[in-house]
Amino acid sequence: MKLIIASLAFVLASIASAADSIPVFLDASEDSLQVGELEAISLAVPAQWPRGVEATEGWQPVYYRDLFEVYLENNDIAKDLSAKPGRPYLTAPSNEAPTLAIATDKDKIDIISVDSWFCKAQLETIIVGYIKSSSIEASSIVNSLAEVPARQMSQKSDAASITELVGRFEKTGLIGKTRTGMAYKLAGLDGKTLAFIDTSEVPERIQVQEFINREVRVSGFLKQTGENNDVILTAKSLKKAF
């Protein structure tokens, strides 16, 4: 009897755990490729709909960072074993496969294997993925963090409260600075703003200006402005990405 109860508890725990995860798709459709999943609501960083992509009711674009397995044509690999900028990272060894991202001159890939036509590689990057808005509303991503008492948030260091973003650390333009009050922002591989960065809580020993125009890794707490829905990351640490 005890064994049955223990087994039932394990199954129920597994179901609850699975229910908490949020699948991330390459396109705003359940028929598209699932590229990963979010383990917690606080890890969902809302993104704008890409230019030329019509908003789909019931879906929310998010920034999603992971280590992906991708494929490139052998001719798209340079002599230094980097991906040629502008070439597609494919999700399967076929030119008909969906494109995960477009290569840039800043990417770092690790080649796993090579066949007659394609090479398989690992790529760590940030893409725009899509989650069902029935799983989570974009506004609740930030509200769920705000509801946690400040003292409790300062004591927690797990992934559910700390968000980490990787991108290019840049000065905020005049319009963005006037709107948010933030002097810096983090840009993704496509040049779009991932988040505005509040550096007021970065330790004094860290010289923030030394990171301008460099790829960095920023950890901290997300919040969102009420009027313009700008995403702001209050940085607790700032360091080089590589």
N, C-alpha and C positions, 0 to 999 in steps of 0.2 A: 504494500500500500504506500509506504514512504517513497519507494522507488517511482511509483506512478505519479505521486504528487510532485516529486522533484523533477521528473521529466516534463510534466505539464507546466511547471513554473518556468523551466528552461525554454520551452516552446513559446509561451506567452511573452517572455522577456525578449526573445528573438524577434517576434512579430512586432513588439513595441519599438524595438530598436530600428527595424526596417522601416516602420511607419514614420519615424522621425527624419529619415534621410530624404533629400530632395533631389530627384534625378535632373541632370543638366543635359539638354539636347543641343545639337549643332544648329538646328533650325527650329522655328516656332511650330513644331508639329511632333506628335508622338510617333509618327512614322519615320522621322529622321533619326540619324545616328545619335545614340546616347554617348556622350563623351566623358561622363563622370557623374558624381553626385556630391551634394553638400551635406555635411554631417550635422550642421547647426544653422539656425536662422541667421545668426550674426555673421556667418561667413559669406552671406549673399550680398554682394556689392552691386547696387542697381546701376545699369548702364542706359544710355540713350539708344533708341532704335537707330541702327546704322543708316547712313545716307543711301537713299534709293531702295530701302527695305520698308515696305508698308507695315504699319503696326497691326498686329494680329490680336484680336480680342481674346482674352483669357490667358495671355502669355506676357512674361516680363523678361526683358534682356538683362543679363547680369555679367559682370566680369568674372571669369573663371580661370584660375591658375593651377597648372598641374604639369606633370611629366608625361608627355604623350609619345606614343610610338607612331612615327610618320614614315612616309615613303616618298622618294624623289627619283626621277629618271637619272640614270647614271651620268648623262650629259649635263645635268643640273648641279653636279658636284664639281667645285673648283679644285685646282691642284693642291691647295692647302687643306683639302677635305672639308671645306665649309660649303654651305649652300649658296648658290648664286642668287643675289638679290633679285626679287621680283618673281622668282619661280614658286610654284605652289607646293605646299606640304600636303600630300595626299593621305587619305585615311586607309588606303589599301593599294597594293601594287598594280594599279590600273589607271589609265588616264581618264576613265569614266567614273572613278571614285570621287566622293565629295572632298572638297578642299578644306582642310582645317585652318590654315593660315597662309600668309604669303611671306616668303623669306626676306629678311633684311640683312644688311651688312653687320649688324650687331648680334645676330643669333649665334649661339654656340650649340652645336649638335654633336652627338656621339654616335658614330656609325656602328651598327650592330652586325649587319650582314649585307652581302652584295650578290645579286644574281646577274643574269645576262642583260636585263633591261632596267631593273630598279635596285635601289639600295634602301635598306631599312635602317632607321636612325631613331634616337631618342632626342626629344626637344622639350625643354622646359620653357613655357611661355604663358602669356595671358591672352585668352581669347574672349570674344563675346559669345556667351551661350544663352540658352533660354530655359526658363522654368515656368511651370504652370502657375498662373497667378492665384489659382484656387488653393495652391499649396502655401503661398505666402504673399501678402500684399506688400508692395514696395515700401510703403510708409512704415509698416510694422517692423521692417529690418532695423530701422533706427529706433523706433519707439520701444522695441523689446529691450534694447540696451539702456534706454533712458529710464525704464521702470526699475532697473536694478539699483539699489542704494549705492551712493558714491563710495561709501566705506567698503561695501562688499566688492565692488568692482575693483577697487585698489588692491584688495587682497587676493583676488582671483588672477591666475596667470594661464588658464587653460584656453584652448582654441575657441570656446564658446564666448569669451569676453574680449580676447585680444585678436585683432585683425592684422594680418601682415600683407603688405602690398609691395610689389617690385615694379620699378619703372624708372623713367628718367626724371631726375629732380631739377625743376626749372623755376625761374622767377615767374610770378603771376603777372599777366598783363594788366594794364590800367583798368579795364572794364571789370575783370575778375576780381581784382584787389578792391575796387570800390564796392562791388556787390557783396563780397564775403569778408573783407578785412584781412585776408590771408596774403602774405607776401610770397608764398611758394606753393607749388602744385606738383603733382606727380603725373607724368604722361605715359601712356602705354606705347606699345610698338607701332601703333597706327597714328601716333601723335595726338590722340584724343586724351582729354583729362580724365584720369582715374579718380582723383580726389584732390581737394585743396588741403594743404598740410599746415596744421597749427603747430608751430615749433616752440611754443611758450613753455612746454614742460620737458623739452629735451635737456639733458644734463649740461651744465655750463661748460664742462670740459670739452664738449663736442663743438667744433667750429662749423656751424651750419653752412656758411658760405663756401667752404671747401668742397662741398658736394654738388654745387650748381653745375648743371649740364653733365652729370654723371649718372650711371645706372646705380640705383640704391635699393636697399631693403628697409622699409619703414614699418614699425610695429606700433600699435596704439589702439585707441578707441574711436569708433565711428560715431558721427552725429550728422544731423542734416538740418539745413536752414529751413525755416517754415515757409518763407515767401517764395524762394526760387528752387527749393529742393536740391540745393547744391550739397554734395557729399563732402564732409570735412573729416579728416583723420587727425585726431589729437595725438601727435607722435610722442612715444615714450622712449624709442630708440631709433637711431639713424646710422646706417652703416653701408659700406659698399656692397653691391649685390654679388660680386665675384671676387 
